[in-house]
Amino acid sequence: MASACLRPLPHSLVEDAMMLSLRWIAVGCVALALAAGCPQKGGDETTLPLVTTDDPEAEAALDSARERADAGDGAGARTAYRAFLHDHASDPLAPIARLELGQLHLADGDYPRARVLFAEVAEHEDPGVAERGSFYLGVAMHLMGDSAGALERLRPLLGRTVDPRETALLLQTLGAAAERTGDRVAAVEAYDMLLGAPVPEDDRELARARLNEVVGTLERDEAYVLHGRLRRDGETWPMVTRKAARTAFAAGDLARVGELLRALEAMRIPLDEELRAMALRAERTGRVQSRAVGAILPLSGRGREVGQNALQGLMLAAGLPQSGPPGADTPQLHFRDSGGDPERARAAVDDLATLHQVVAIVGPVSGEAARAAAERAEELGVPLLALTPDGALVEQGPHVFRFFSGPDEEARALVATARRRGATRFASLHPAHGYGRAMTAALRRAVEAAGGTWVTAVEYDPGATSFGEPIDRLVRANFDALLVPDAGRRIALIAPALAAKGIGATGANGRAVQLLLPSPALDDSLLGTSARYLQGALFASAFHAGSATDEGQRFVDAYRARFGRAPDVYAAAAYDAFRLVAQAAQATRRGDEVDRGRVTAWLGNSGGFASASALRGLGPGRQPAALPRVLELRDGAFQPAL
C-alpha cells in the first residue's frame, strides 16, 4: 500500500510577481513532510497519519502519473493525474493526486488551477494532508498577488517543516510576501531564518541577496526593531545594526549611534572607516568647546560677496587675526564655505558640531543651503543662527533661529511709521517676481493688522526701463502710502516716473503719497540726482552704516579701521550673532562646561541685546527681537524717521 508522501516538483525555479526569484526545489517522497506529515525513517509511524488505499488499480494509476512526472513528461503527467481523479475520485489517494497535480500547475505558472486543487486538499479531514494543502495554497496565493492572505496562512507553519528544501520554500515565500505587503521587518526576519536554517547553500545565497537589498531600504525605526529582535550570532544582525547606526547618525541620534556601534564591537565585529568616523563623531558631539563658534557662509560661487562681508563681521567680533597667542578666554571662530550648496552646508554642520564641537553656528545666508543646514543642526541639537530673511526656516525646530529681518518685519516697521504720519490707505507697485510679491503680501498683512485699508497692487515687468503703463493703472486708485519693493538702482528710475504722475511726498497735483521702500532700496547712490524725487521716503533696514549710532557706530568705526570700507547689513548681523553666541555661552557656563540646551534656551530669550544692528537679540518665535529701523531721506541724507 502506498503512503501519502508528495512527489517532487518537476521544475526548480519560478519567478514571482514581485520580481523575486523563488526556488522550487525537487523534493523526495519521504523527505517532503511537515511535522505532522509523512513518517520519517526511525520515527514512530504509529503516531503519524497515513493515507493508503486498498485498491491496487488506484495505486498503480498514481504511480504511473508520478513516473511520467519524474521523466519530465509534464503534459503526460497532468493527463494521468486528471485521469486518476476522474476514475478514482473517491479513493483515499485522491487528495494526494490533487496535491501533486497542483504542484505541476504551480511549476508551470498556472496558479489559478493550482490554487483550486490546493484549497480542496486544505479542507481534508486528515490534519496532516490538510496542512500540506494549506502550505502550497499559501504559496499559490502569494504568487497570485494575495500576499497578505498568504502570510496569514503560512506563518502558523513556521517551525513545522522538517525537510530542508521545504523549509527554504516556506521562508522564501514568507520573505517575498512580506516584502510585497511592505513589511520589511518581517521580510528581514524570514530571510534571516533562512540563513540560519539547515538548507542548501544556494538558498542561503538567495537570502543574502534579498537581505542586502531590503536592509538597505530600512527606515530608522525598522532598523532599531530588528537590531533588538534578531539573533546576534547570525549574519543579518551586523548588517541591520550597521544600517541602524547610519540612520541614527543621519537623524542626529548620536547617543543611539554610540550604543549601536559599541554593540558591534562587543560582538567583535570590525567597523569600517565610515562607522569608525561615526563612532568618533558620536563620542565628540556631546562635548562642547565653550569658546568655539562655527559659521557656514557662501565664500565661493554666487553670493560670495555677501559671504565675505559676513565673514569680516565675524572676524571683527572674534578679534581675528590675533596679534599674539590666544588667551584662555579668547573666542574661537571655525568657518566652512557652503558655496551655496545644500549638501556642503549639511556636511559643514557635521564638521563644526563634531570635529570642532562648537557652541552654535552662524549662517548660512539664504536658500536651500540654509534649509539643509538648519535641518541637520536640529537633528544634532546644535543652535543655528541663520542670516536669512526666510521666516519659515524656524519651523525646522527649536534649535533653529533666524537672525535677520525679513519681509514681515520690514513691512510692520514701515506701516507703523506711515500710520503715525496719518497714512490709512496702502497700495503696492512691485516687480512681478518672487520677492516683489512676497513683500507686497507682507505689507498687506501688516496693513490689515494695523487697522489700515488695503487698496491695490500693480505689477510691472522686472526688466522694464519705463513704467508709464503700470503707473497709469495705479493713479486711478485712491491711496496715501505706496510700497515699491525693488533695488536702489531701479528705484532711481521709478521715483521720477512716479513724480511725473503726481505721486510722491511733494504732493504734486494735490496728492501727497508716502513712499515705503524696503531694505534692497537703501542705497547711498540715491543720495545723488534721485534724492529730490525721494524726499520724505521711508526706508526699512536692520542696519545702515551712514546712520548708525552708539554700538552701531562703534562697529562701523572698527570695521572701517580694519577693512577700509563701510560694513553692510550682513557684516553687522554676523558681528552681532557671534557676540550673542559668546554671551550665551558665558551666561550659561557651569564651571568649565557649556551645554547646548541651555545656550538654546538663553538665545530664545535674548531680547535687549546691545547690537550693532537693529535686531536686538532674539525673541518669541526664535526671530529678531526688534523691528528694523525706519530711515527717512531728508535733507540729502538717510536719517532716523521722526
C-alpha positions, 0 to 999 in steps of 0.5 A: 500500500502506498503512503501519502508522501508528495512527489517532487516538483518537476521544475526548480525555479519560478519567478514571482510577481514581485520580481523575486526569484523563488526556488522550487526545489525537487523534493523526495517522497519521504523527505517532503513532510511537515511535522505532522506529515509523512513518517520519517525513517526511525520515527514512530509511524504509529503516531503519524497519519497515513493515507493508503488505499486498498485498491491496487488499480488506484495505486498503480494509476498514481504511480504511473502519473508520478513516473511520467512526472519524474521523466519530465513528461509534464503534459503526460503527467497532468493527463494521468493525474486528471485521469486518476481523479476522474476514475478514482475520485473517491479513493483515499489517494485522491487528495494526494493526486490533487496535491501533486497535480497542483504542484505541476500547475504551480511549476508551470505558472498556472496558479489559478488551477493550482490554487483550486486543487490546493484549497480542496486538499486544505479542507481534508479531514486528515490534519496532516494532508490538510496542512500540506494543502494549506502550505502550497495554497499559501504559496499559490496565493502569494504568487497570485498577488494575495500576499497578505492572505498568504502570510496569514496562512503560512506563518502558523507553519513556521517551525513545522517543516522538517525537510530542508528544501521545504523549509527554504520554500516556506521562508522564501515565500514568507520573505517575498510576501512580506516584502510585497505587503511592505513589511520589511521587518518581517521580510528581514526576519524570514530571510534571516531564518533562512540563513540560519536554517539547515538548507542548501547553500544556494538558498542561503545565497538567495537570502543574502541577496534579498537581505542586502537589498531590503536592509538597505531600504530600512527606515530608522525605526525598522532598523532599531526593531530588528537590531533588538529582535534578531539573533546576534550570532547570525549574519543579518544582525551586523548588517541591520545594526550597521544600517541602524547606526547610519540612520541614527547618525543621519537623524542626529541620534548620536547617543543611539549611534554610540550604543549601536556601534559599541554593540558591534564591537562587543560582538567583535565585529570590525567597523569600517572607516565610515562607522569608525568616523561615526563612532568618533563623531558620536563620542565628540558631539556631546562635548562642547568647546565653550569658546568655539563658534562655527559659521557656514557662509557662501565664500565661493560661487554666487553670493560670495560677496555677501559671504565675505562681508559676513565673514569680516563681521565675524572676524571683527567680533572674534578679534581675528587675526590675533596679534599674539597667542590666544588667551584662555578666554579668547573666542574661537571662530571655525568657518566652512564655505557652503558655496551655496550648496545644500549638501556642503552646508549639511556636511559643514554642520557635521564638521563644526558640531563634531570635529570642532564641537562648537557652541552654535553656528552662524549662517548660512545666508539664504536658500536651500543651503540654509534649509539643509543646514538648519535641518541637520543642526536640529537633528544634532541639537546644535543652535543655528543662527541663520542670516536669512530673511526666510521666516519659515526656516524656524519651523525646522525646530527649536534649535533653529533661529533666524537672525535677520529681518525679513519681509514681515518685519520690514513691512510692520516697521514701515506701516507703523511709521506711515500710520503715525504720519496719518497714512490709512490707505496702502497700495503696492507697485512691485516687480512681478517676481518672487520677492516683489510679491512676497513683500507686497503680501507682507505689507498687506498683512501688516496693513490689515493688522494695523487697522489700515485699508488695503487698496491695490497692487500693480505689477510691472515687468522686472526688466522694464526701463519705463513704467508709464503703463503700470503707473497709469493703472495705479493713479486711478486708485485712491491711496496715501502710502505706496510700497515699491519693493525693488533695488536702489538702482531701479528705484532711481528710475521709478521715483521720477516716473512716479513724480511725473504722475503726481505721486510722491511726498511733494504732493504734486497735483494735490496728492501727497503719497508716502513712499515705503521702500524696503531694505534692497532700496537703501542705497547711498547712490540715491543720495545723488540726482534721485534724492529730490524725487525721494524726499520724505521716503521711508526706508526699512533696514536692520542696519545702515552704516551712514546712520548708525549710532552708539554700538552701531557706530562703534562697529562701523568705526572698527570695521572701517579701521580694519577693512577700509570700507563701510560694513553692510547689513550682513557684516553687522548681523554676523558681528552681532550673532557671534557676540550673542553666541559668546554671551550665551555661552558665558551666561550659561557656563557651569564651571568649565562646561557649556551645554547646548540646551541651555545656550538654546534656551538663553538665545530664545530669550535674548531680547535687549541685546546691545547690537550693532544692528537693529535686531536686538537679540532674539525673541518669541518665535526664535526671530529678531527681537526688534523691528528694523529701523525706519530711515527717512531721506531728508535733507540729502541724507538717510536719517532716523524717521521722526 
